């Protein structure tokens, strides 16, 4: 399972309000993957995948963010990193 961080609809709305993605029509957890939380999100402006990086510190994310745009075009929201305690 790939939803290690459950988000309610209200939490998801609060998170996505900082982007101009329109209103959320549907969202669902994606069960593929092994270490990050992934949600498929459909809004009035399109379809997106929200990835919450669970295992990495903020300083490690630039490497992954550079890889993703070429592979997945612009359908990913990648700016959320879970704080490391």
Steps between C-alpha positions, in 0.01 A plus 500: 500500500620849421288722721707538814368851570120507476351837401135592543325696227522816712876451557552439129303816414707704746822364352401552137358850557856633465494391132265617227356157424128568523251314715558138600259268322643166618802365684625153584807340649727316259595157627812456283839596637707414802609806697300813415134592535332560166155637418330529163311831498255621236412869507306733275832579327634146447643185655797501737701268719591627845814338638592537867864404542504297821861390531707799387624819658430826317862523381469165321193596295664708222649183350157337471330818381748531213422145386121526506414774246659316208340171591152619596466837325301744716242276663670476838486732799835449670549781745383326817759342726395345827705645786769267631501465880 
